[in-house]
Amino acid sequence: MRAAGCLLLGLAWVEAAPPVVVLPGLMGSMLEVDVDPNATLPALCAAKQYFNGGEKTRLWADVGELSIDFACFEFMAGLATNNETFLSESPAGVTVTAPKDGIKATSCLDPANAATCLASSYLKGFLDYMIESHNYTLAHDVDVVAYDWRVSPYNHYRPGGFFETLKARIERMAADNDGQRVTLTGHSMGGYVGALFLNTYVDAAWKDRYINAWVSVAGVYAGAGKAMGALLYGGAQGFPFAHHLVFDILKGWGGMMALLPSNAPGAAVWPSNFTAIQIGEKKYSVDELQAAMEALGQIPSAHLTDKLRSLDSQSPPGVKAHCVFARGSSTAVAAKFKSAEGLARWYPETLHGDGDGTVPIESLSVCNNWAGRQPQHVAVHEFPPAMVKGSHFGLMAFNSGVWEVIARAAADSA
């Protein structure tokens, strides 16, 4: 049942729209960079306009610019993992952030490149639908909260980090909408980040006060084979470059490591006899990915994989939940390397299973286990491939049936 708050427009009373906050997926929002004038940059960056007197410059995404100045982007976007704090750290003098304006952050970032424009503005269809079909107003009762999807989840917990920002935005949105509770929605990696926020950052009393429902769309709860491919050999992320060059960028991204296939403590989504990585004759299960990364030379960041397992993204969220996903598409689940040396190191055989084309069904369907484990209602909405254009991406970008699930979840504030 929708809350009773109303707005007076002309002579007609219009029911106030229950507020909705959206968390975008990996690479689905803009990143900006601010460079200290005293920072030491690679030679190819020296001529770039990164020194803007305190003004931020867009870092992600402009594919045309990347192809011209790849080395500079590699430096700016690269991260290292602190072995003691497990935080992701940028090069000295480089500060990368997501824009505070989430609507701007998810607008078309690169009009000259149709693919990049669509990828960065893929929430536009949903936002337009909420405005036109349900009387929503951008940044008032429907908003996007962007975050730096490259960084380790541990960065989100620190003072001034993303979780503090998200909590404040939800509280402010509730206050601006007659105290109505907010429906939090996450797509893809946004599903993982939102789950961590609900399970580990806020308590039950806060959720009862501020969260109406949690809607997960194609949430990555137990990892994805594409993330594994990106981290181990630089594949599957759509960069127009050789795998070893992409690997040099992605190898330090703690956010990507958070999306490696994983089992939560005491819960085996992936069975122990499932081979996630094979190198020659040596087989590695999901629980042995740190050893596999070390065998492939991914040593500086490998230790973070086990540390991330302690963060709980797979438990019930403690609020009403709607879990939306698709299946029936060939989806990467494992990789088989003939060798850890030479060309074979960068171009393994990819093995496939069921899923939405990006996230395997084992990860998408974790929410099937929530019903009966929390008192709040849990609804699972499984979309067949015939109803989903573009599968994982298209589920949120093009599917009005999914948008209506979110709208109805928000309207049901009982």
Residue, then its C-alpha position, 0 to 999 in steps of 0.5 A: m500500500r502506497a503512503a498517504g503523502c500527496l502533492l498539489l499540482g494545479l487543482a489536482w491532488v497527486e499521490a507522492a511517489p514512494p522514493v527509490v534509490v538505484l545502485p548501478g553496476l560495474m563500469g555503469s557510471m562515470l568516474e572523475v580524476d583530480v591530479d595534484p599538480n606536483a604528482t609525477l605522471p608517465a611521460l604520455c600523461a604530461a601533455k594531457q589536461y589533467f592539471n585543471g587547477g582543482e577541477k576534476t576530469r572525466l576518467w571513465a569512459d571515453v573509448g576513443e581517448l583510451s585508444i589514443d592514450f592507453a598508458c595514461f589511462e592505465f596509470m590513472a585507473g590503476l590501483a594497488t591493494n594495501n596488504e594491511t588494511f585491504l584498501s585499494e589505493s590510487p597512485a600518489g597524487v591521483t584521486v578518483t571519485a564518482p560524481k555526487d550527482g548520480i543522474k549525471a554519472t549515469s548519463c551518456l558519457d561518450p556520444a561519439n561511441a554508441a556502445t559506451c554511451l549505451a553502457s553508461s546511460y543504461l538506466k535511462g529507460f528505467l528512469d524515464y519509465m518511472i517519470e512517465s508511468h509513475n509520476y516520479t521526479l529525478a533526484h527527488d523521489v528517484d535517484v542514482v547513487a554512484y560509487d567507485w566500482r574499481v575499489s575494494p569493498y573495504n574502501h566503502y566502510r571507511p569514514g567518508g566512504f561510499f556506505e556513509t554517503l549512501k546512508a545519508r542519501i537514503e535518510r535525506m530522501a526519506a525526509d524529503n518525501d514525507g518520511q516515506r521509506v526508500t526502496l533500494t535497488g541494485h543492478s549487477m555489482g550494485g546488487y553485491v554492494g547493496a547486499l553488503f550495505l544492508n547485511t554489514y553496515v546498517d542495523a535492523a532498527w535503521k532498516d526498519r526505519y528507512i528501507n521499504a524493500w530491497v530489489s536486486v536485479a541480476g545481483v552478483y552474490a557468489g561471483a561471476g566467471k567474467a570477473m575471474g576472466a578479467l582478473l586472471y587474463g584480462g578478458a571479457q570486459g569489452f576493452p578493445f586491447a590485447h588481454h595482457l594490456v587489459f590485465d595490467i589495468l584490472k589486476g589491482w581492482g579490488g572491486m573486480m576481486a569482490l566479484l570472483p566466484s566465492n562461497a560464504p562461510g558455512a555455505a557452499v554455493w559452488p561444490s568442492n568438486f567444481t573446477a573453477i580454474q585448471i592450469g595444465e593438469k592442476k585443478y583449483s576449486v572456487d575455494e582455491l582461487q587465491a592459489a590459482m591466482e598466485a600460480l598465474g603470477q597475480i601475487p600482489s592482489a591474490h591475498l585479498t580474495d580470501k579476505l573478501r570471503s568474510l564480507d557477507s553478501q549472501s545472507p538474507p537482507g533483513v527487509k522485504a526483498h525482490c530478486v530479479f534475474a534471467r537464465g538460459s544464456s551461455t555463461a562463463v563459469a570456468a577457465k582452462f589454461k594449457s600453461a601459465e607461460g607464453l601465449a597460453r597464459w593469456y588465452p585460456e579455454t573458457l567453459h560455460g554453464d547456465g546463467d544470464g550471459t554474465v553471471p552464472i545461475e549459481s550466483l544469481s539464485v542465491c536469493n532463492n535461499w532467503a525465503g524462510r530465513q527471514p520474517q520479511h517477504v521474499a519474492v523471486h522473479e525469474f525471466p526467461p531468455a525470450m523476455v530479455k533483450g541483452s540478458h544481464f545488461g538488458l534486464m535492467a536497460f530495456n525490460s519494462g517488466v523489471w521496471e514495473v517490479i521495482a515500481r510495485a515494490a516501492a508502492d507496496s509500503a505496507 
